[in-house]
Amino acid sequence: MKVAIAASGDSLDSQASPVFGRCSHLIVVNIENGEFKDVKAIPNPATVEGGGAGIKTARIVGDEGAEALISGSVGPNASEVLSQLSIKAYQMVPGTVKQNLTLISEGKLEELTPSAPRGRGLGMGGRGRR
């Protein structure tokens, strides 16, 4: 299974990130029989760009062919992109990237739900409606 994890650094020993769209790195790993193969650290360009960080980061996860994502939170727009790409999001636990990857390979991480309800902002034509 190919997994992407939001991270605060570029190695398996880095801390897992509690944020998704503005995490410093995404680490993508192929997990085969509990072993981590083809480890790839990707600096997240959304940390320096303007709005839409979650959507941009979700597209990177999709472009890497990940089947699952581990993060502390995923906003509703990024969650929608992940859903359209059939990528399941899982709740990270405090600790390293390696610890979280081990937990997902053992089926011990919970699925993540969006961190905020859709339609909360003024986008999507909601301005002025009552």
ZAMARGU-4260 file (C-alpha; in steps of 0.2 Angstrom, whole numbers, plus 5000, padded with zeros to 4 digits):
<rodrens>
0) 5000/5000/5000 | 5007/5017/4995 | 5005/5030/5010 | 5008/5048/5011 | 5011/5056/5028
5) 5011/5075/5033 | 5028/5078/5042 | 5038/5091/5050 | 5054/5085/5041 | 5061/5075/5027
10) 5064/5058/5036 | 5056/5043/5044 | 5062/5050/5061 | 5053/5067/5058 | 5038/5071/5068
15) 5021/5067/5060 | 5013/5084/5057 | 4996/5089/5065 | 4992/5100/5050 | 4990/5094/5032
20) 4990/5109/5020 | 5004/5118/5027 | 5015/5104/5033 | 5033/5106/5029 | 5035/5089/5020
25) 5025/5075/5013 | 5033/5058/5015 | 5027/5045/5003 | 5031/5026/5007 | 5027/5010/4999
30) 5022/4998/5013 | 5025/4980/5009 | 5023/4966/5022 | 5027/4979/5035 | 5043/4985/5027
35) 5045/5003/5021 | 5051/5004/5003 | 5054/5018/4990 | 5054/5032/5004 | 5051/5049/4996
40) 5052/5066/5005 | 5043/5080/4996 | 5045/5098/5002 | 5027/5105/5002 | 5026/5120/4990
45) 5010/5125/4998 | 5019/5132/5014 | 5025/5147/5004 | 5011/5149/4992 | 4994/5159/4995
50) 4977/5151/4998 | 4971/5134/4994 | 4985/5125/5003 | 4975/5110/5008 | 4968/5107/4990
55) 4986/5109/4983 | 4993/5097/4995 | 4979/5084/4992 | 4983/5085/4973 | 5002/5081/4977
60) 4996/5066/4987 | 4985/5061/4972 | 4999/5064/4960 | 5011/5052/4970 | 4998/5038/4968
65) 4995/5036/4987 | 4981/5026/4993 | 4981/5033/5010 | 4985/5049/5020 | 4990/5051/5038
70) 4988/5068/5046 | 4982/5077/5061 | 4968/5086/5052 | 4962/5088/5034 | 4950/5103/5030
75) 4934/5100/5021 | 4940/5106/5004 | 4956/5095/5004 | 4945/5080/5011 | 4934/5082/4996
80) 4949/5081/4984 | 4955/5066/4993 | 4938/5058/4992 | 4937/5061/4973 | 4954/5053/4972
85) 4948/5038/4982 | 4962/5042/4995 | 4957/5037/5013 | 4963/5049/5027 | 4969/5042/5044
90) 4972/5051/5061 | 4990/5053/5065 | 4996/5050/5083 | 5009/5060/5091 | 5026/5053/5087
95) 5037/5050/5072 | 5033/5047/5054 | 5040/5029/5056 | 5029/5026/5071 | 5013/5031/5062
100) 5018/5021/5046 | 5020/5006/5058 | 5003/5009/5065 | 4994/5010/5048 | 5002/4994/5042
105) 4995/4986/5058 | 4978/4993/5055 | 4979/5003/5071 | 4975/5021/5065 | 4957/5028/5064
110) 4950/5036/5049 | 4950/5055/5049 | 4935/5066/5047 | 4935/5083/5040 | 4940/5096/5053
115) 4927/5109/5048 | 4909/5108/5041 | 4908/5112/5022 | 4900/5128/5018 | 4907/5137/5033
120) 4915/5151/5023 | 4908/5163/5011 | 4913/5154/4996 | 4902/5143/4984 | 4889/5157/4982
125) 4884/5157/5001 | 4887/5176/5003 | 4872/5185/5008 | 4860/5170/5009 | 4849/5168/5024
</rodrens>
